[in-house]
Amino acid sequence: MDEIRFPEPDEVLKAKPSLKKYLRYLLFFGPGAIIASVTIGQGQLILGPQIGAWARDRLLWIITLSFGSYFLAYVAIRFTLISGINLVDLFALKLKGVLNWFFIALIIIFVPMFAATIITTLGISLQWIFGFTDPYVLIWGTYFGILAVMLVIVWRYKIIEYTQALFVVVLAAGAVASMISSIMTGQLNLLKALPHFFTIGDIPNYPSWVPESISKKPISLTILGYLGTLTVTIITVVGYSGWIKVKRWGIFKRREDADKLSEKLFERFKEKGKIDYLPRDEKEIRKAKLLVTPALVDLMLAFVVVAIVSAAYMLGGYAWLGREHSIPTDVNPLKEQAKIFANIAQSMSKWLIPLFKVSLFFALFGTIYAGFEAASRMLYETMKAVAPKVRNIDYKQFAFYIFVYLFLIGIPLAVAMFSRIISLLTVLGLTLLFIGVVGVVIFGAGAIYYSRKFCHLPTNWENSVLPLRLSLSYS
């Protein structure tokens, strides 16, 4: 195998630019729907309105800053789409598995905490929606959490993808409806808020009315915690490497043996110490440019959806909570921002309350559903590189083992959070900080370094394969 040949791209990718062509691009929204569903959850429902309530519209730039994680994700995914090599395999080889075990440790430590926060929040949301009494909150939260996980284990990936796309549509509809209503009722001036998406570094102080449980936390930590809720996490960026094999994108197109091809190319890399099998003629370069497009479109759509929903909840907190000096806390993490929709309903239309309830349930249930798939996929891909015996375990069986671990640890933590022995918001912020900001920055730095070091591609390849002409120069 001296040189590979890329598969032929889909016809829609080769078609001339047109509205129909770009509308069909929406069909590429698949793994990105899972990313969006995982991302849109407690951070947007609780931390978003909380920050909007006290900071008004001045911290909208955090959303813009989160785009950096999507850029890093694209760099990592692009490497695999073209070379066929998973970066976690490369990390395991070059760094003796140290970075892999670091990522595994992050997941083992923080994902049960995240499971506990989502079970608790889902139970509280069901209490508000259906009027359950306190003793049943965790029971219903746990029941729906187990249901979501079992659906992931039983259903095929494509069904998971389709359902997450549906969840995301409902979430976006609720967010857009709330924003439009806030504007029409005069509670929000969107034109005044828009510049704050670009005033990076503008940090307000806590107002005097903010409770001590919130104001005692450094603002920098609050910002980093919320940034972690917006970013592509280490879970989803590594999980994406597995999803592109399932989707047969890039070099894996029309390959039923995507995992075997990846292993074969990696063995070639270990033997030669470099990637020397990429074609260099213009025809293959043009094909490569088209083959990375689905992932690029998918990630951009995920960012747009997350940005819209996140902005809507932050601005909703500004428009409806800040003026009343109301703010979500550990005691009332969901009921306070429900005032956003209650006020809108009084001044506009009553149907927004049930829409909020439906979108609230979809956000939390979808986070468990998609998050478990992403976490299981991430651990499976990462552990295969450092524990070869994992390769002999079927993915569904592996996912079941992860399910047992998460709930054995997560349920006791959920009880402690509901009893307010442990702060739900503090645990949520720290968890998302480490699996979001810290994990993604380390992974992204590794992706950029090894892309520059091992992708020995001609200059015209860079200009062709990177549609946005991102500033990566390969030597």
Buried (B, 14 or more C-beta within 10 A) or exposed (E): EEEBEBBEBBEBBEEEEEEEBEEBBEEBBBBBBBBBBBBBBBBBBBBBBBBBBBBBBBBBBBBBBBBBBBBBBBBBBBBBBBBBBBBBBBBBBBBEBEBBBBBBEBBBEBBBBBBBBBBBBBBBBBBBBEEBEEEBBBEBBBBBBBEBBEBBBEBEBEEBBBBBBEBBEBBBBBBEBBBBBBBEBEBBEEEEBEEBBEBEEEBEEBBEEBBEBBBEBEBEEBBBBBBBBBBBBBBBBBBBBBBBBBBBBBBBBEBEEBBEBBBEBBEBBEEEEEBEBBBEEEEBBBBBBBBBBBBBBBBBBBBBBBBBBBBBBBBBBBBBBBEEEBBBBBEBBBBBBBBBBBBBBEEBEEEBBEBBBBBBBBBBBBBBBBBBBBBBBBBBBBBBBBBEEBEEBEBEEBBBEBBEBBBEBBBEBBBBBBEEEBBBBBBBBBBBBBBBBBBBBBBBEBBBEBBEBBBEBEEEBBEBBBEEEEEBEBE
